[in-house]
């Protein structure tokens, strides 16, 4: 198992279930727990200062999200980072986010557009210093405005769950490739269309962002 952060303090028992889940998820996405790495619930429980029950519950949730895989009575491990499988997920998210854009279009305010603009600035700054965590958060905030303003909580939930499966791949991309300047420009094009406002142009810009993002990620070397 990769080194667990030495400064990890025991978790508060009242929040153990959710915090265990979030902690393990972060470690998997950021590579602290590497692809195909075996998971030992007893070791994790000891390190986090909780019983094995919340560890096992978190692992089941992460398995449902495609981040953990198991072979009964053999092993539990971090799922491999499979670039080809991601090709099946990206088109689904792209179509669902296009739906979110159409639903959100008439609901977007100046404050929403400002939030997207500021997120894109943080995204650009984070990429320039290869800060994968901030880049991912900023990109999520940018696209998240459309989901929030769509007024459809189920759509937001589905897209968020699907994007979770791709966070490791995007983290890997930012960590190994660094710059993603085209995405910043594509975000600007989308914002310009939203400010006009021009729904058809906004949909075209969003589709272009997704298409080029997939192309860049699929050209990564297999980890």
Secondary structure, 3 states (H helix, E strand, C coil): CCCCCCCCCCCCHHHHHHHHHHHHHHHHHHCCCCCCCECCHHHHHHHHCCCHHHHHHHHHHHHHCCCEEEECCCEEEECCCCHHHHHHHHHHHHHHHHHHHHHHHHHCCHHHHHHHHHHHHHHHHHHHCCCHHHHHHHHHHHHHHHHHHCCCHHHHHHHHHHHHHHHHHHHHHHHHHCCCHHHHHHHHHHHHHHHHCCHHHHHHHHHHHHHHHHHHHHCCCCC
